[in-house]
Amino acid sequence: MSRGILFVNAIVLAAAAAAAAAVVVTGCASRDPIPRAQSDAALFAPVSMRIHPIFSGVKDWTGDGAPDGLEALLEFEDQFADPTKASGSVIFELFTFRTNNPDPRGERVVNPWLGSLQTLADQQARWNRTSRTYLFQLEYPAVSEQQDYVLTATFDTGTTRYFDRVVLEGRSRPRGGGGSGAGTSAPPVAPATRRVSTAPIATSAGDVPAGATPADASAGAPDVRTRAPGGAADVSSRPAQP
């Protein structure tokens, strides 16, 4: 083999190695998002939302044996029925449960919780990679594990609103008056939930007034807080009243 051919091969190999190194360096160093075209963004935009019916419910997240409030997991799907992310603001409301009624919502228990998914910090704090949902901890220490509730969520992207609701079924009440033994305490399981709405729907007048925003959802400061999981109260929510 001539020296000329060897020299050309060496140049080709060096160029290939340099190109591979550049790809590796670029792939590791670049963390900035690549802007999507409007058509691409619409392709994977959320088309439905639901409160996850299995994992949402009354929870004790401080480990003191008493409920601290409710955990609500919001799940969005795109037009391919795959989990997707969303940006916007959300209003959670809690109602008493009415039996044998087309609308199971009774009286509203507390003022709404206000949550945000509008910033990178919001997204990172609330996104659960395992369940592919957004987790909101809704502070309400007065919640009863034995009572049935209706939890609703209204999500506003700025151009579209989505609405869903679930019934949170309380634990079975103890049988008998007192004493110890079987049937004197509720089973150590979280309350079940069951869907009320047949499918997530865009909100309309009657649930939230047209043009309403989370800031319009309640008159006066809410008496509850929205928390990021394992963190402090959501900075987007108003402080609890004393």
Buried (B, 14 or more C-beta within 10 A) or exposed (E): EEEEEEEEEEEEEEEEEEEEEEEEEEEEEEEEEEEEEEEEEEEBBBBBBBBBBEBBBBBBBEEEEEBBBBBBBBBBBBEEEEEBBBBBBBBBBBBBBBEEEEEBBBEBBBBBBBBBBBEEEBBEBBBBEEBBBBBBBBBBEEBBBEBBBBBBBBBBBEEBBBBBBBBBBBBEEEEEEEEEEEEEEBEEEBBBBEBBEEEBBBBEEEBBEEEBBBEEBBEEEBBBBBBBBEEEBBEBBBEBEE
